[in-house]
Amino acid sequence: MAVTVEEALSLIDSLSPKRRQEFVPIEDAVGRILAADVTARHCLPPFDNSAMDGYAVTCADAGSTVVAETTIFAGDSETVRIVPGEAARIMTGARIPEGTECIVPIEEVTVDGVNVTLPQTLRPGQHIRLCGEDIEADDVLLTRGQKLSAHHITLLASQGISHIGVFQKPRVALFASGSELKMHFESVAAHQLYNTNTPTFAARAQELDCDVHFIGTAADSVDALLEHIESALDCDLVITSGGVSVGDADYTKEAFAHFGFEPLFEKVSIKPGKPTTVGTIGDTLVLNLPGNPLAAALNFELFGQALITKLSGTAEPCQNVIHTVMKTAYRVRPGRRTLLPGFYDGETFTVCDKFAPGMVSPLARANGFIMLDESCAGLEAGDPVRFIPTRFVWRSETPVSLVSGITG
């Protein structure tokens, strides 16, 4: 029996796959998923310091002339103290002298040798960066499951952290099945086709920060499939395409059953892509996708990406959507959840003018898709839709509705 899309994604979310960890230099950590919370070792700034080039003074000297015989540079370590009637010239980032109540920018004073005339109004604390005003020691800086960006590396570097614990990249094994399929680097006969699915999955898995292993293309025999599956089982996820529908030459299910395959679901109530299958062999997850290129690619975005993000350890495992509107009207036959590839231009969504489950060209033209509710017979221009991107990752901590065209 086919499960709904929501049931399929919930079953994937219920998985508890093994995740391996490693320590990497922070220079190599961009795009990695943090394996543990990170707390601050030091306050930032580590001491009160000047936000401006200027003069450190007391507020009691507002409007008067003071003597400034000392200059303090950033990085100076000696202790300096000022009292009313005195000032110290100070550079941006330098430690504030004891007794300082504010910093006066250099353009706001009149200087005559060591004599400095101050403005009439001085505000306590002005242009002083206080110790810990940015980060307090023991603050939680980053949390487990965050995907590290360049500005997260800024935080780590500010604390003198050189290496960080991250989850290892999911290891994904890929192979196709079908004697009629040849790889793009091989010659094809008139009765054969180029395998477009496996390169597509490999490229998308790489875009999703996976460690990808191409096992090859298996002939239409159980023995060939057994050999390929056995070679793939040391990975976290095995992705195949073809051989998951009903047919005399579809041996994939039989071959996976030999290794104790436990199905999570074997059909999804979706068009295209109903025969999509997800299950496990021991600690290895398995995704069998349809052979038709467009159907396989779109279902990869829903279920393959869900499996990969589950393996990655991210705190945002759920697919997110962009709320937009239809640019033009579109009609569809109701009765099943329907995936419509198309293009989001930043304001509106347009369905591809030509597409079918076996096509490849719509994948290059589209930058995402929408999923229509089974009750929907069509959309009008301006109707709200939920766009699911394929050119970038857009995830959520909690499930959101992915469905457009809900009636009632």
PAZANU-927362 format. One line per 4 residues: number of its first residue (from 1); their letters; for each residue x, y, z of N, C-alpha, C. Coordinates in steps of 0.001 Angstrom, whole numbers, plus 500000, padded with zeros to 6 digits. Layout:
! PAZANU-927362
NUM	a	X Y Z X Y Z X Y Z; ...
This chain:
! PAZANU-927362
1	mavt	500841 498802 500000 500000 500000 500000 500878 501251 500000; 500523 502218 499199 501313 503445 499103 501095 504330 500323; 502181 504934 500810 502088 505899 501902 501974 507291 501309; 501480 508219 502106 501443 509607 501659 502847 510201 501744
5	veea	503036 511335 501101 504322 512026 501187 504651 512353 502638; 503652 512843 503380 503878 513206 504775 504263 511987 505604; 503604 510858 505348 503947 509631 506078 505362 509180 505740; 505724 509261 504463 507068 508863 504050 508134 509718 504722
9	lsli	507936 511031 504728 508921 511928 505347 508963 511730 506860; 507814 511444 507480 507790 511182 508922 508536 509900 509253; 508391 508878 508417 509122 507627 508641 510635 507851 508521; 511042 508648 507548 512471 508972 507417 512964 509727 508639
13	dsls	512149 510683 509113 512544 511476 510276 512650 510623 511531; 511936 509495 511576 511968 508621 512758 513232 507773 512824; 513998 507734 511755 515232 506942 511734 516266 507519 512691; 517109 506647 513213 518206 507066 514096 519515 506490 513560
17	pkrr	519992 507019 512446 521196 506450 511835 522451 506749 512650; 523438 505886 512484 524729 506130 513132 525412 507321 512471; 526030 508157 513297 526774 509304 512770 528184 509282 513352; 529152 509412 512498 530544 509426 512930 531020 510865 513049
21	qefv	531973 511079 513953 532490 512423 514185 533974 512477 513866; 534456 513693 513625 535879 513911 513415 536213 515349 513795; 537501 515595 514070 537963 516948 514344 538693 517470 513118; 538342 518691 512732 538954 519289 511552 539425 520697 511898
25	pied	540444 521211 511195 540834 522610 511382 539676 523526 511011; 539553 524644 511697 538428 525529 511397 538485 526044 509960; 539688 526086 509368 539801 526524 507978 539114 525538 507021; 538919 524298 507468 538288 523273 506639 536860 522970 507088
29	avgr	536317 523783 507973 535038 523450 508602 533830 524104 507942; 534038 524984 506981 532899 525645 506329 532018 524600 505646; 530719 524678 505907 529781 523739 505325 529599 522464 506117; 530386 522263 507168 530263 521057 507982 529228 521250 509080
33	ilaa	528740 520123 509619 527711 520144 510654 528363 519938 512016; 528128 520865 512915 528750 520847 514234 528242 519669 515060; 529166 518942 515695 528807 517738 516436 528537 517992 517911; 528887 519163 518426 528652 519476 519838 528577 520984 520009
37	dvta	527901 521414 521078 527832 522841 521373 529233 523404 521590; 529405 524669 521266 530669 525365 521502 530390 526541 522430; 531138 526620 523541 530993 527740 524474 532230 528630 524422; 532022 529879 524775 533108 530864 524718 534132 530598 525816
41	rhcl	535390 530655 525449 536475 530517 526416 536831 531847 527057; 536623 532946 526328 537063 534272 526772 535978 535296 526505; 536037 536381 527254 535184 537527 526943 535692 538201 525672; 534773 538820 524961 535142 539606 523796 534335 540901 523806
45	ppfd	534961 542064 523847 536399 542254 523989 536918 541678 525311; 538189 541323 525373 538744 540761 526606 539023 541821 527671; 538933 543115 527297 539141 544224 528234 538433 545448 527669; 538166 546435 528518 537589 547690 528034 538574 548351 527073
49	nsam	538089 548742 525887 539007 549348 524922 538311 550457 524151; 539117 551248 523461 538608 552418 522756 538023 552040 521398; 536862 552617 521100 536232 552415 519808 536680 553461 518788; 537480 554428 519217 537881 555531 518329 539337 555896 518585
53	dgya	539975 556528 517590 541205 557275 517856 540802 558578 518531; 541377 558869 519687 540967 560082 520393 541698 560237 521714; 540946 560721 522728 541549 560991 524040 540682 560365 525127; 541354 559681 526054 540692 559131 527231 540671 560218 528300
57	vtca	539462 560540 528813 539321 561671 529749 538302 561315 530830; 538190 562215 531820 537109 562141 532800 536038 563164 532416; 534796 562863 532752 533688 563745 532361 533726 565081 533101; 534372 565134 534245 534465 566384 535007 535246 567455 534258
61	dags	536038 567046 533263 536861 568006 532521 536178 568543 531265; 534876 568308 531122 534157 568823 529952 534342 570326 529813; 534717 570812 528607 534886 572236 528321 536195 572820 528788; 537048 572036 529423 538312 572563 529939 539484 572047 529107
65	tvva	540658 572588 529449 541881 572147 528783 542644 571217 529718; 543021 570044 529212 543732 569055 530021 545086 568770 529390; 545923 568109 530150 547276 567777 529690 547313 566303 529273; 547793 566047 528052 547905 564678 527545 549347 564403 527171
69	etti	550052 563726 528057 551472 563443 527834 551737 561982 527472; 550671 561175 527477 550824 559738 527224 550020 559338 525995; 550587 558460 525199 549866 557873 524065 549803 556357 524257; 548609 555807 524067 548401 554367 524267 548019 553754 522922
73	fagd	548785 552748 522512 548528 552061 521255 547865 550708 521511; 547140 550220 520500 546571 548876 520603 547703 547876 520798; 547541 547010 521781 548566 546021 522080 549495 546423 523199; 549471 547704 523630 550294 548112 524771 549812 547392 526026
77	setv	550765 546955 526846 550416 546169 528023 550595 546913 529343; 551291 548071 529344 551543 548756 530609 550265 549394 531147; 550193 549486 532458 549030 550073 533121 549175 551591 533152; 548129 552290 532716 548108 553752 532710 546888 554198 533496
81	rivp	547040 555290 534250 545909 555838 535003 545833 557339 534750; 544602 557846 534579 544418 559287 534450 543529 559783 535585; 543684 561082 535906 542884 561754 536936 542349 563039 536309; 541365 563697 536931 540873 564966 536389 542029 565931 536104
85	geaa	541953 566616 534980 543018 567514 534541 544004 566851 533623; 543895 565509 533499 544796 564767 532620 543987 564020 531551; 544675 563700 530462 544095 562869 529403 545201 561994 528839; 544812 560996 528084 545785 560148 527390 545331 559988 525958
89	rimt	546220 560253 525032 545864 559983 523648 545789 558464 523479; 544753 557986 522738 544513 556540 522662 544099 556166 521245; 544527 554992 520819 544215 554489 519485 543083 553447 519562; 542407 553277 518460 541302 552316 518398 541789 550920 518797
93	gari	541066 550293 519712 541402 548951 520168 542328 548912 521353; 542889 550063 521759 543816 550086 522892 543059 549972 524208; 543740 549414 525210 543148 549249 526539 542868 550608 527166; 541688 550753 527760 541299 551999 528404 542118 552217 529678
97	pegt	542686 553409 529870 543413 553675 531112 542469 553641 532320; 542994 553300 533453 542214 553367 534685 541769 554807 534912; 540562 554979 535400 540018 556315 535662 539296 556936 534481; 539372 556310 533298 538715 556853 532106 537195 556743 532229
101	eciv	536506 557806 531854 535044 557780 531855 534462 557888 530450; 535234 558410 529500 534759 558437 528111 535945 558689 527194; 535704 558449 525913 536685 558717 524860 536144 559851 523995; 536985 560865 523748 536602 561969 522875 537328 561786 521546
105	piee	536594 561672 520428 537252 561524 519128 538212 562672 518848; 539259 562379 518142 540311 563360 517920 539794 564582 517158; 538765 564406 516305 538247 565533 515529 537378 566470 516371; 537106 566107 517619 536252 566943 518466 537036 567751 519501
109	vtvd	538368 567698 519425 539186 568433 520388 540089 569419 519653; 540636 570373 520432 541651 571302 519918 542953 570979 520617; 544000 570739 519825 545275 570299 520385 546325 571379 520202; 547043 571680 521298 548163 572633 521279 549295 572007 522069
113	gvnv	550157 571267 521359 551212 570543 522048 550606 569450 522906; 550883 569501 524232 550311 568505 525147 548986 568978 525719; 548593 570204 525383 547335 570742 525909 546180 570406 524950; 545118 569876 525533 543973 569430 524746 542710 570060 525315
117	tlpq	542002 570860 524479 540752 571481 524914 539594 570580 524513; 538758 570249 525504 537680 569288 525318 536356 569984 524989; 535417 569281 524340 534096 569874 524075 533327 570104 525366; 532267 570914 525267 531489 571294 526446 530704 570114 527040
121	tlrp	530343 569167 526217 529512 568052 526698 530260 566735 526508; 530347 566008 527605 530937 564665 527567 529940 563671 528165; 529773 562545 527481 528810 561550 527953 529554 560352 528514; 529249 559957 529754 529927 558800 530351 529786 557556 529467
125	gqhi	530878 556869 529238 530876 555618 528483 530957 555774 526984; 530957 557027 526471 530936 557174 525021 532225 556651 524393; 532047 555910 523319 533142 555347 522510 534047 554401 523313; 533472 553767 524334 534196 552740 525087 533526 551396 524821
129	rlcg	534312 550449 524354 533826 549081 524171 534139 548309 525442; 533090 547859 526114 533255 547226 527419 533641 545754 527296; 534403 545284 528240 534788 543877 528303 533529 542998 528285; 533476 542063 527344 532371 541111 527297 531093 541627 526673
133	edie	531078 542860 526136 529828 543359 525574 529430 542608 524294; 530381 542001 523640 530096 541183 522451 529848 539740 522868; 530783 539157 523578 530688 537765 524015 531149 537675 525462; 530367 537011 526293 530765 536722 527674 531365 535326 527730
137	addv	532362 535149 528572 532916 533812 528788 531787 532863 529186; 531812 531659 528610 530830 530592 528849 529517 530803 528098; 529399 531879 527294 528243 531982 526403 528249 530802 525426; 527064 530297 525082 526962 529287 524027 527050 530010 522681
141	lltr	528107 529739 521957 528341 530414 520677 527658 529701 519522; 527767 528391 519488 527215 527581 518408 526624 526316 519013; 525603 525779 518364 524938 524606 518910 525064 523413 517969; 525019 522248 518557 525083 520986 517818 524055 521006 516680
145	gqkl	524492 520587 515518 523594 520518 514374 523646 521729 513472; 524349 522804 513877 524463 523967 513005 525404 523683 511847; 525031 524174 510668 525923 524113 509518 526826 525332 509562; 528129 525100 509574 529083 526182 509798 529282 527014 508537
149	sahh	529202 528334 508714 529437 529287 507632 530714 530066 507930; 531090 530931 507010 532300 531731 507189 532235 532566 508462; 531055 533097 508793 530959 533954 509964 530910 533168 511266; 530586 531868 511192 530769 531016 512361 532264 530788 512614
153	itll	533039 530701 511540 534486 530561 511692 535050 531798 512392; 534456 532968 512129 534853 534193 512826 534730 534016 514337; 533598 533482 514771 533394 533253 516211 534453 532320 516782; 534700 531218 516074 535662 530240 516577 537063 530846 516664
157	asqg	537456 531585 515629 538781 532205 515634 538911 533222 516760; 537815 533928 517080 537870 534936 518146 538147 534320 519505; 537908 533003 519630 538125 532315 520889 539403 531484 520894; 540183 531603 519834 541418 530831 519752 541177 529346 519562
161	ishi	540043 528988 518968 539722 527583 518709 540273 527208 517330; 541169 526234 517295 541833 525879 516035 541188 524684 515351; 540601 523761 516128 539960 522573 515575 538567 522430 516188; 537681 521817 515425 536291 521717 515879 535748 520334 515539
165	gvfq	534873 519818 516410 534254 518524 516179 533052 518646 515252; 533056 517890 514173 531955 517910 513210 531549 516474 512901; 530343 516321 512365 529936 515012 511878 530632 514732 510554; 531025 513484 510375 531586 513108 509082 530523 513258 507996
169	kprv	530966 513563 506812 530035 513680 505695 529371 512326 505443; 528070 512335 505143 527422 511067 504789 528111 510416 503595; 528327 509127 503698 528953 508376 502611 527833 507755 501770; 527769 508166 500523 526675 507757 499641 527238 506917 498505
173	alfa	526682 505716 498347 527051 504833 497236 525956 504873 496189; 526355 504917 494925 525405 505027 493819 525667 503943 492791; 524597 503299 492335 524708 502473 491132 523352 502420 490445; 523387 502135 489161 522165 501987 488379 522035 500541 487955
177	sgse	520826 500148 487572 520605 498796 487071 519895 498880 485733; 520308 498026 484824 519688 498008 483503 520726 497768 482414; 520589 496669 481686 521567 496338 480639 521546 497351 479511; 520440 498088 479407 520325 499071 478324 521048 500374 478628
181	lkmh	521569 500523 479850 522173 501792 480269 523687 501776 480091; 524218 502870 479585 525654 503065 479477 526015 504401 480103; 527200 504481 480666 527659 505732 481244 528066 506694 480133; 528153 507964 480480 528418 508996 479481 529799 508877 478841
185	fesv	530693 508123 479455 532039 507959 478893 532137 506683 478034; 531000 506008 477805 530976 504795 476998 530237 505062 475679; 530401 504163 474744 529665 504235 473485 528328 503520 473647; 527302 504030 472971 525986 503404 473047 525587 502867 471679
189	aahq	524913 501716 471727 524330 501146 470517 522943 501746 470314; 522329 501406 469205 521036 502003 468868 519957 501637 469877; 520107 500493 470542 519085 500035 471494 519414 500435 472937; 520445 501250 473140 520893 501589 474492 520700 503080 474777
193	lynt	520802 503417 476061 520629 504798 476512 521789 505188 477418; 522057 506496 477461 523008 506987 478455 522340 507047 479826; 523086 506661 480827 522618 506720 482214 522748 508167 482702; 521645 508860 482813 521676 510238 483329 521376 510309 484823
197	ntpt	520714 509270 485353 520303 509333 486755 521479 509326 487717; 522394 508387 487526 523498 508266 488480 524370 509519 488516; 524771 510104 487367 525501 511379 487442 524704 512480 488129; 523386 512483 487919 522550 513491 488581 522597 513322 490094
201	faar	522392 512083 490563 522408 511841 492009 523789 512118 492598; 524821 511764 491860 526177 512011 492349 526428 513502 492512; 526016 514276 491500 526223 515726 491568 525408 516349 492697; 524146 515928 492839 523316 516488 493910 523844 516077 495282
205	aqel	524293 514839 495414 524846 514409 496705 526097 515200 497051; 526906 515505 496045 528074 516349 496292 527645 517750 496703; 526627 518301 496045 526108 519610 496430 525564 519600 497856; 525107 518443 498311 524583 518298 499669 525664 517850 500648
209	dcdv	526935 518027 500259 528086 517781 501138 528232 516316 501531; 528070 515427 500571 528272 514000 500807 529609 513538 500233; 530078 512434 500765 531238 511727 500220 530675 510654 499291; 530816 510858 497979 530092 510060 496991 530989 508975 496396
213	hfig	530412 507757 496263 531118 506617 495675 530256 506015 494572; 530774 506012 493353 530055 505423 492225 530475 503963 492103; 529504 503060 492226 529795 501631 492195 529755 501078 490778; 528927 501661 489913 528856 501205 488527 527430 500966 488101
217	taad	527269 500340 486947 525955 499997 486408 525830 498485 486366; 524809 497965 487042 524613 496521 487118 523766 496037 485957; 524139 494907 485412 523324 494278 484369 522020 493763 484984; 521070 493430 484141 519770 492948 484608 519859 491482 485022
221	svda	520549 491240 486139 520604 489902 486716 520777 490036 488207; 520287 489050 488935 520405 489089 490395 521864 489064 490815; 522681 488228 490148 524097 488120 490537 524816 489454 490387; 524553 490169 489295 525197 491467 489089 524774 492462 490162
225	lleh	523492 492443 490492 523009 493353 491534 523577 492995 492901; 523674 491715 493211 524244 491300 494491 525670 491820 494646; 526443 491727 493570 527833 492200 493606 527892 493701 493872; 527037 494468 493224 527035 495923 493410 526550 496302 494810
229	iesa	525526 495638 495282 525005 495958 496619 526056 495664 497679; 526715 494519 497560 527733 494154 498555 528856 495186 498590; 529204 495724 497427 530266 496738 497372 529839 498061 497994; 528515 498269 498111 528004 499558 498579 527682 499593 500061
233	ldcd	527650 498438 500714 527094 498379 502067 527992 498964 503152; 529223 499342 502813 530039 500024 503820 529753 501517 503851; 528821 501975 503012 528421 503381 503016 527190 503592 503894; 526871 504852 504149 525718 505180 504987 524412 505098 504222
237	lvit	524462 505375 502922 523258 505408 502101 523574 504854 500721; 522716 503964 500249 522818 503429 498893 521648 503979 498087; 521945 504577 496943 520900 505111 496067 520968 504393 494734; 519852 503821 494317 519766 503183 493017 518588 503771 492257
241	sggv	518556 503533 490962 517408 503934 490154 517115 502832 489162; 515832 502663 488886 515403 501598 488005 515228 500299 488770; 514415 499413 488228 514243 498107 488840 513393 498100 490084; 512598 499154 490315 511748 499174 491506 510268 499107 491147
245	svgd	509973 498971 489853 508581 498790 489445 508343 497305 489175; 507150 496975 488765 506802 495576 488521 507180 495216 487085; 508010 494214 486931 508415 493822 485585 509257 492568 485635; 509302 491812 484507 510026 490544 484479 511518 490715 484726
249	adyt	512079 491876 484331 513521 492071 484451 513888 492960 485632; 512955 493191 486553 513234 494040 487708 513676 493167 488879; 514984 493019 489027 515549 492121 490021 516019 492839 491281; 515860 494150 491329 516428 494925 492430 515878 494473 493781
253	keaf	514578 494311 493882 513983 493931 495162 514492 492574 495623; 514579 491647 494700 515077 490307 495053 516517 490373 495557; 517333 491182 494880 518738 491286 495272 518886 491942 496641; 518150 493006 496895 518240 493656 498199 517699 492749 499310
257	ahfg	516669 491951 499017 516113 491040 500013 517157 490015 500453; 518072 489649 499558 519127 488700 499888 519983 489197 501060; 520123 490517 501196 520947 491098 502263 520119 491499 503491; 518843 491070 503540 518010 491373 504701 517412 492764 504671
261	fepl	517092 493232 503475 516501 494556 503341 515188 494651 504112; 515073 495694 504946 513858 495963 505708 513214 497226 505162; 512074 497104 504484 511467 498293 503886 510851 499214 504924; 511057 500507 504720 510368 501525 505506 509056 501879 504814
265	fekv	509135 502016 503505 507950 502101 502644 508384 501710 501244; 507434 501220 500434 507759 500716 499101 507028 501432 497984; 506049 502230 498321 505343 503037 497330 504899 504334 497989; 504874 505391 497196 504431 506698 497682 503302 507176 496787
269	sikp	502276 507700 497391 501141 508225 496620 501531 509572 496029; 502232 509521 494892 502769 510727 494275 502912 510493 492779; 502806 511545 492002 502955 511480 490552 503864 512620 490098; 505001 512292 489439 505492 510949 489145 506319 510383 490298
273	gkpt	506594 509069 490269 507519 508491 491245 506901 507548 492242; 505730 506996 491963 505058 506138 492936 505923 504990 493442; 506730 504288 492609 507477 503133 493111 508734 503471 493923; 508854 504668 494441 509995 505030 495288 509985 504183 496564
277	tvgt	511143 503617 496901 511270 502714 498044 512398 503174 498955; 512161 503114 500260 513189 503425 501264 513203 502309 502294; 514399 501899 502707 514521 500873 503729 515931 500828 504287; 516239 499762 504995 517544 499624 505634 518091 498216 505431
281	igdt	519409 498137 505374 520143 496874 505476 521151 497078 506598; 520845 496565 507776 521685 496849 508931 521697 498332 509215; 522898 498929 509256 523038 500363 509519 523008 501197 508239; 522884 500554 507098 522903 501267 505819 521482 501577 505364
285	lvln	521241 502821 504995 519957 503224 504443 519958 502970 502935; 518780 502681 502402 518659 502365 500985 517521 503193 500391; 517797 503809 499249 516787 504539 498497 516763 504008 497072; 515648 503389 496694 515445 502937 495312 514508 503914 494632
289	lpgn	514974 504558 493567 514178 505549 492848 513748 505002 491497; 512700 505581 490911 512265 505142 489577 513349 505367 488530; 513210 504689 487398 514192 504843 486330 513994 506084 485491; 512763 506585 485385 512523 507780 484594 513259 508983 485190
293	plaa	514049 509710 484400 514940 510745 484941 514241 511852 485728; 513179 512424 485177 512520 513519 485887 511860 513012 487161; 511194 511866 487081 510561 511288 488267 511607 510987 489334; 512729 510418 488924 513776 510076 489883 514370 511319 490533
297	alnf	514632 512350 489730 515263 513563 490257 514352 514293 491238; 513072 514413 490905 512155 515118 491790 511956 514363 493100; 511867 513042 493016 511702 512264 494240 512979 512206 495064; 514127 512313 494392 515374 512468 495136 515313 513712 496004
301	elfg	514784 514812 495458 514729 516060 496217 513879 515910 497478; 512821 515140 497402 511967 514956 498572 512551 513944 499550; 512926 512770 499046 513265 511658 499926 514772 511433 500052; 515504 511609 498956 516958 511488 499044 517559 512584 499905
305	qali	517085 513814 499681 517603 514910 500493 517226 514732 501962; 516023 514204 502235 515618 513953 503622 516529 512928 504287; 516882 511875 503555 517778 510858 504110 519175 511419 504352; 519673 512195 503401 521017 512760 503537 521087 513727 504705
309	tkls	520082 514595 504841 520107 515540 505960 519939 514822 507293; 519194 513721 507302 519082 512926 508527 520439 512343 508901; 521177 511873 507921 522513 511330 508172 523509 512412 508567; 523313 513623 508076 524306 514682 508275 524379 515173 509711
313	gtae	523294 514998 510488 523263 515512 511858 522775 516931 511970; 522293 517521 510888 521829 518897 510940 520631 519050 511865; 520530 520217 512476 519385 520533 513324 518186 520979 512502; 518335 521026 511180 517246 521426 510282 516996 520311 509269
317	pcqn	516379 519206 509698 516228 518051 508820 515044 518124 507863; 514159 519097 508025 512900 519115 507276 512971 520067 506087; 512354 519653 504981 512277 520504 503802 511477 521764 504116; 511960 522903 503665 511249 524166 503830 510763 524652 502457
321	viht	509911 525657 502471 509324 526161 501224 509450 527679 501170; 509313 528199 499959 509219 529640 499740 507794 529932 499291; 507138 530830 499986 505766 531180 499638 505774 532195 498494; 505111 531834 497401 505052 532705 496234 503683 532535 495582
325	vmkt	503529 533036 494377 502240 532937 493673 502483 532473 492245; 501453 531928 491639 501530 531492 490244 501588 532702 489314; 502443 532600 488288 502518 533661 487293 501383 533530 486278; 501062 532302 485907 499982 532041 484956 499144 530878 485471
329	ayrv	497970 530720 484909 497088 529620 485302 497658 528289 484814; 497283 527197 485527 497738 525866 485138 496675 524849 485517; 496381 523904 484620 495388 522870 484865 496058 521511 485033; 495489 520682 485897 496044 519361 486170 494903 518409 486485
333	rpgr	495091 517130 486230 494076 516128 486561 494183 515781 488044; 493143 515937 488830 493212 515647 490261 493234 514143 490521; 493476 513772 491778 493438 512372 492185 494691 511871 492848; 495836 512544 492621 497096 512133 493251 497981 513351 493463
337	rtll	498787 513316 494511 499780 514374 494702 500636 514468 493445; 500759 515670 492914 501445 515855 491636 502592 516837 491786; 503757 516455 491283 504935 517316 491301 505042 518049 489965; 505166 519375 490042 505255 520205 488846 506564 520986 488878
341	pgfy	507524 520643 487998 508768 521407 487944 508534 522767 487297; 509340 523741 487697 509186 525068 487111 510241 526023 487605; 509973 527301 487380 510976 528330 487671 510385 529412 488562; 511095 529699 489647 510738 530785 490560 511649 531963 490262
345	dget	511052 533118 489913 511841 534280 489501 512048 535295 490621; 511724 534919 491832 511847 535834 492966 510526 536451 493359; 509553 536399 492459 508230 536942 492745 507111 535949 492416; 507280 535198 491324 506226 534284 490890 506826 532951 490465
349	ftvc	505948 531940 490341 506366 530606 489908 505659 530267 488591; 506433 529708 487645 505900 529290 486352 506225 527825 486128; 505212 527024 485832 505419 525610 485542 506119 525467 484195; 507041 524501 484100 507710 524234 482819 506672 523994 481727
353	dkfa	506918 524548 480537 505934 524420 479466 505884 523020 478883; 506938 522230 479107 506979 520864 478588 507726 519984 479576; 507066 518937 480061 507744 517994 480932 506977 516679 480975; 507711 515598 481229 507152 514266 481392 508142 513468 482238
357	pgmv	507696 512376 482880 508582 511632 483787 509891 511187 483167; 509905 510896 481860 511118 510395 481227 512024 511459 480663; 511667 512743 480802 512472 513823 480229 513620 514238 481153; 514651 514831 480517 515762 515385 481294 515865 516895 481149
361	spla	515422 517464 480038 515601 518900 479814 514891 519773 480839; 513717 519388 481375 513094 520258 482382 513949 520451 483629; 514804 519481 483939 515646 519594 485132 516617 520760 485019; 517109 520998 483805 518053 522093 483601 517360 523441 483580
365	rang	516109 523465 483132 515377 524734 483054 514768 525130 484395; 514342 524151 485182 513662 524424 486447 514666 524732 487547; 514229 525527 488517 515039 525708 489731 514287 525235 490972; 513224 524447 490729 512470 523878 491827 511148 523326 491325
369	fiml	510238 523077 492260 508951 522500 491880 507922 522815 492951; 506670 522570 492616 505601 522634 493597 504928 521268 493641; 504249 520979 494743 503528 519726 494910 502055 520045 495116; 501227 519622 494163 499806 519930 494219 499054 518880 495029
373	desc	498102 519352 495805 497219 518469 496548 496412 517602 495580; 496073 516387 496034 495347 515461 495165 493961 515963 494766; 493409 516901 495518 492083 517429 495187 492129 518584 494197; 493336 519056 493874 493476 520266 493047 493351 519935 491567
377	agle	492480 520667 490888 492315 520503 489442 493004 521610 488662; 493577 522577 489357 494276 523647 488666 494473 524859 489542; 495313 525755 489065 495634 526991 489770 495425 528170 488829; 495049 529291 489407 494901 530515 488636 496113 531419 488844
381	agdp	496316 532346 487934 497377 533341 488106 497138 534096 489415; 498195 534214 490217 498086 534897 491498 497762 533992 492665; 497398 532726 492397 497124 531793 493499 498409 531514 494278; 498323 531415 495617 499515 531135 496420 499985 529694 496235
385	vrfi	501283 529512 496183 501880 528176 496097 503110 528131 496996; 503512 526902 497313 504701 526664 498133 505798 526085 497238; 506815 526877 497002 507900 526511 496086 508979 525745 496849; 509396 524607 496298 510461 523778 496878 511690 523921 495980
389	ptrf	512754 524568 496443 513910 524837 495577 514771 523594 495361; 515422 523544 494202 516383 522485 493912 517788 523028 493650; 517928 524341 493515 519247 524925 493240 519973 525328 494522; 519279 525307 495636 519913 525567 496920 519126 524823 497991
393	vwrs	519743 524683 499165 519123 523943 500264 518359 524914 501151; 517114 524575 501420 516264 525411 502273 515553 524480 503239; 516065 524396 504490 515580 523417 505453 514960 524097 506665; 514270 523305 507472 513569 523796 508654 513818 522837 509820
397	etpv	513746 523367 511045 513881 522508 512228 512676 521603 512389; 511506 522083 512005 510268 521332 512177 509551 521215 510833; 508690 520201 510670 507994 520024 509400 507098 521213 509053; 507069 521563 507793 506144 522578 507276 505351 521948 506145
401	slvs	504204 522502 505844 503404 521981 504739 504106 522248 503417; 504197 521221 502596 504829 521332 501282 503801 521418 500171; 502534 521367 500519 501481 521156 499548 500868 522482 499086; 500680 522602 497783 499998 523746 497176 498647 523297 496647
405	gitg	497757 524278 496442 496475 523998 495805 495492 523268 496678; 495599 523421 497998 494640 522765 498897 493306 523490 498796; 492238 522726 498614 490913 523309 498507 490136 523121 499808; 489117 523965 500015 488260 523831 501192 488792 524546 502395
